[in-house]
Amino acid sequence: MEKKLEKVADLTSSKRVYLSDYVDAGIPFYRGKEITELKQNISPKDVLYISTVRYNDFKDKYGVPKKNDILITAVGTLGNVYRVKTNSKFYFKDGNLIWLRQIKDNSVFLEQLIHWKKHELIKVSIGSTQKALTIIELNKVKFFIPPMSEQKKVAVFLTAVNDRINTQIKIIKEYKLLKQGLMQKIFSQEIRFKDENGNVYPDWEEKKLGNICDIKMGQSPESKSYNLDNDGLPLIQGNADIKNRYSQPRQWTTQLTKTCDVGDLILTVRAPVGAISKSSHHACIGRGVCSIKSNKFSIQEYIYQILLWYEPMWQNIEQGSTFAAVNGKDINNLKFTIPSSISEQQKIANFLSALDQKIEVENQLSEQLKQQKQFLLQNMFI
C-alpha cells in the first residue's frame, strides 16, 4: 500500500534552545553532526548540554525523543536517518533535524525504508545555496509499505544483518587497537625479538631517515604535460591519489621528471602531511609527495610500518601558515631509533605486516556484508 509519510508518523521538530540554555554538564543536546555519528555507532564528541530543568520543561510541555522514534538530518548533509535505540535522555536542535514520533508502522522497517529511499527525500529539499528538508514537503513523500506482519519479518531479518555488520566493524576496530598497542611496545623496545639461537639482537641505533633510505622529492610537471587520456604515466599529487591507490588516476603526464617504482613508499609532504602508502604503479610524483626507498641499512616494510606509526607526529615538524608542509631537508633529517640488525627489522616487518593482512581480510569481509545488505535492500524496497 502506498502511504504519505504524514500517515505513517507525526513529523515535527524540537523547540528552540538558546545559547543561554547551554550548561557545562547535563542532558546531551545533539545537532545533525552528532546524530550522524550515532547512526554510524560513533560516540559523539564535543557534545553540548542543557540543564535537567530545561529538559524536563520541554518533556512536560512538548515531549522528547524516546526509543524507536526516528530523526532525519534536515540541513547540510540531508537525509541521514537515525532510529533512537534506547530511552536515554537527550534533546536536539530545531531546524537541523526532523523528528518522526507516534510512528504507526514498524520503526525498524521504516528506518531502513527511508534510508534506502534517501534520494526521494533529497528530491523535495528546498533552497538554492543551502538545501534543506522541511516538514511540509516530507509529509507529502509517498512510500509503498507492506502489511505489519511483513514489516516485522523484514525488520527482524535486517536487524540480524546489521548486527553482523556491526560485529564485523567491532572486530576490525579491535584488531587495529591491538596493532597500535603492539607498535607502541615494539618501537619503544618494550618488546624485543630474538634471533634463531634465542639471543636478543644488538642494541638499536638512532639514524636519520635520509641515511637509511633514498628520498626523492616530487616535482610537478608543466601544465601542458597534464592529460586525462592515459597518456604517459599516472601522476601522484597528494592524499587523494594515495587514498585510491592510483587505481583510477585523476591525471596523467608525459613529462617524466620525477618518478617512483612499484613498491616505493609515497609520503604526502603537503597538508595533510604524513599520509603513507605503497605505490602500486610506476608513476610520476608531484610536489605534494615524495618517494621513499630503503637502502642496504633498512627493510622497506619496516620503514613503512614505522612511518605509519609516526604519522600523528608530523605536526612537530610541519611548517606553513596557509597550509602545512614539510621540506626535503626536514624529511631527510628525521631521526628514528631502529634495529641495527636487518634480521630484526625483517622480523618486526613480517609481524606487523601479518596483522595488516588480517585487518585487510576483515575489511574485505565487512565490505562483502555491506554489499550483500545493499543487494537485499534493493530487492526488498524496489
N, C-alpha and C positions, 0 to 999 in steps of 0.2 A: 504494500500500500504506500502511495506517495503522500508524504506529510510535509507541511511547512514546519520550520523549526519552532515557530511560536506555539504550535500544537503539541510539541514534544516536551517543552520546558518553559519556565518563566525566565526570560532574558532580562537582566538588569545589570547594575554596576554597584560600586560602593558609594558611600558618602564621602564628601570632601574632607581630607585630612590636611591640616595646615602645618607650616614649618614650626609653629609654636607648639604643636602637638607632639613633636619628636622628643623622646627621652633616651637616656643612656642605656637603659635596660627595661625590659617589659615584654609586651606582646610583639612578635615579629610583624613587620609591615613590608609586604612584598610589592615589587614593581614587576614589569614584564620580564626583566632580566632574571630575577630570582625564580619566577615561575618556569621560565625556560630551563633553568638549571635543575629545578626539582623534576621536571619532565625527563631530564637526562640522568636522573638519580645522582645528581651532584648536590652536596650540601652547600647552600648559598653562603657567600662570604660578604662582609661589609653590609650586613643587614641593618636596616633602620628599625626603630621600635616606637610603639605608642604605649601609653600607660594602661594598666589594667582597668582603671576607672573609665578611661575614654573607650576602651574596647567594650566594656560591659554596657556603656551607654548606647553604642552602635548596636550591640546584640539585642538589647531590650526594645529599642525603637524600630530597627530596620532588619535585624537578623545578620548573621555572619556565616561564612562558608563552613560547611560541615562535610563529613565523609560522603563520597560519591557525587558531590557537586562537581561541576566542570568549569574551568576557567580557560578563556581563549585570549591570546595576546592580540591587542587591537591597534597598536601603534608601533612603528619601526618594523620589527620582524613580525609579520602578520600570520595569524592562524595557527600558532603553536597551541596545542591542546593539552591541558593537564587535568586529570581527574584527581580530586582530593582523596588521598589514601587513608587518612586517619581523622580523628576528631581533635587533633592538636589545634590549639588556638593560634590564629593569625588573622590579619586583615590585609587589604590590598588597595592599590592606588586607583582612584577613579580615572576613567579615560584610557588608562593603559591596558585594562583587562575587562572583558565582558564575562559576566557570571551567569551560568546556567544552573538554576535551582528548581526544586519541586519537579524533578525530572520524572516523566510518566513512563518512559521506556527504560530498558536496562542500561545503566550508566557505563558499564564496561564496553558494551556493544557500541553505544553512542560515541564514546571517546574514540574508538578505533575507526568508526564510520566517518566522523568529522575529520580525523587525522588523514584518512585516505582521500577524502574529498576536499582537502585543503584548497585546491585550485578553485573550487566552486565558491569558497568564501572570498578569496582574493579578487575574484571577478566583480564582486559587489562592493569592493572598497571604494572610498571616495577620496578626493584630494589630488592635486597635481604635483606639488612639491614634495609633500609627505603623505603617503597613502595611509588611510585609517579605516577600520571597520566600525560600523555603527549598529546599534541595537535595531533600529528601524529596518535597515537593509538585511540584516541577518535573520530577522523574523520571517522574511519572505523566502529565504532559501528553502528549496524542497529536496527531500531525500526519499528514496524508496526504502521502507523499513518493514521487515518481516514480522510475523506474529511473535509474541513474547516468548513462546516456547522455543522457537528457533533462535531468537536473540540470546537466550540463556545458554543454549548449546554452543553457539559461536563464541560467546563471552568466555565460557569455561575453556574452550579449545585455545583461544588466543591468549588467555591468561597463562596457560601452560607453556605456550610458545615463548611468551615474553619472559616468564620465569627462567626458562632455559637460556635465553639470550643474556639476561641479567647475570645468571650464574657464570656464563662464559666471560662476560666483562669483568666480573669479580676475580675469576681465575687469572686473567691477563694482568689485572692490577696487582695481584699478589705476586706473580712472577716478576713483574717489574720492580716491586718493592724489595723482593728477595735479591734481585740483581744489584740494585742500588746499595743495599746493605753489604753485600759481598764485595762490591767495588770499593766501598769505603774501607773495609778491613784489608783488602789486598793492597790498595795503593798507599795505605798508611803503614803497611808491613805488619799489621797485626796478625794476618795470615801469611805464612810463607810456604812455598812449595819446596820439595826436596828432590834431589837427583835420583838416578836409578839405584844408587847404593844406599839411599836413605839419608844422605847428608844434606844439610842446609846449603843452599847456594851462597856464593860470595856476597858481601855487603853491596847494597845498591849505591849508585853514584849519581850526583847531580849533573845533568847535562843540558845544554841549550838545544832547543828543537832544531835549530839550523845545523848543529853538529851531528845529529843522528838521522837527519832527513834531508832530502833535496827539495827545496821550496821554490816554487815558481809563481810569481805574482801575475795575475791576469792583466790583459791589456785589451780594451775594447777596439774592435776593428773600425775602419772608416765607415760612415753611414752608407756610402754607395755599395759596400760589400754585403750589406744585410739583405736577406730574402726570406720568403716563406715557402719556397719551392723545392725544398730538399736538395738544394744546390750547394755543394761544399761540405762543411761539417756542421753538426748541431752546435749552437752557441749556448754556453752556460754562463748566465749573467748574475744569478743570485739565488735567494732562497726558494723562489717559486719553481725554478728549474730543478733544484735539488729535490724538492718535495715530490715532483712527478717522476723522478729518477730518469729524466730525459727520454722517457718512453714516447712522449709527444712533444718534441722540441718546439718552442714558440717561435724561434728564429734560427736561421742558418747563416753562414758566412763563407765567402770564398777567399777572404783574406786570412790566411792561416798563420797569424803572428805568434800566438801562444797556445799551445795545445796540451792536452792531457791524454793519458792512455787508459785503457780499460783497467780498473782496479786501483787507479790512483785515488787518493783521498782528495775531496773537494771541500774547502772550508770557505764559508762566507766571511768576507772582510768588511762588509758594509751592513748596516742595520737590516735585519737582526744579525749581529756578529756572533760567530761561533757555531752555526749550524754545520754539521759534518755529514758527509755521505761518501759512498764509494762510487766512482764513475763507472757507468755501465756502457759507455761509448768512448771511442776515440773522438775527442771533441775539442772545440776552441773554448778558452776560458776568458771571460771579460773582466772588467775592472772590479766587479763586485765579489770576485772569488780568487782563491789561489789553489794551486795543486800541491800536494804533499806526497812524497815517495820515500819510503825507507831506504837507508843505505846499509852498509855492512855492519853498522853498530845497532841496528834495530830490526824488529819484525813489523811488517806493515799492519797486521791485525792488532798487534799490541798498541801501536801508535793510534790506530782508530779507536780502540777502547779507552785509552787514556784521554784522548781529545773529547770523546763522548762524556767522560766523567768531568772534564774541565769546563765544559760548555757554560754552566751557570756563572763561572768566574771570569768570563771575558770582560765583564763590566769594569774590572780592576784596571784594564789597560786600554779600553776603547776611548777614543777621543772624538771631539767634534760637538758643536752646539746645534747645527742644523740637523745633522744625522750622525749617528755613532759609526765609527770606523776604526780599523787598526791598520798600521802600515807594515811593510815588509820587514823593517828593522825590528819592530816590536815582536813580530811573529818569530823571526829567527832567534831573538834573544830570550824567548820564553823558556823558563827553566823547569825541568822535571827531575825528580829523583826516580831513577829507573833501574831495573836489574842490570848489572854489568854482564851477566850471563845471558847469551842469546837463548840458551836452552830454557832458562826460567821464563824469559819473555814469551817463548813459544807455548809453554805450559799454561801461563796466565791467559794468553790469547785464545788457546784452544778451549779453556774452561769457560771463559766469558762468551765466546762465540757459540758454544753449545747451548748456553742459556738463551742467546739471541735466537737461535734456530728454534728452540722450544717455544719462545714467545711468538715467533712468526707462524708456527704451526697453529697455535691457539688463535692468533689473529685471523688466519685463513678460515678456521672453523667458525669463528664469530661472523665473518662476512658471509659464509655459506648459510648460516642460520638466518641472518638478516635478509638474504636474497630469497630464501625459502618462504619467509614470512611475507615478503613483498608479493611473491607469486600467489600465495594463499589469499592475501587481501585483494589482489587484482581479480581473482576468480570469485571471491565472495561478494565483492561490492561493485560488480560490473554495472 
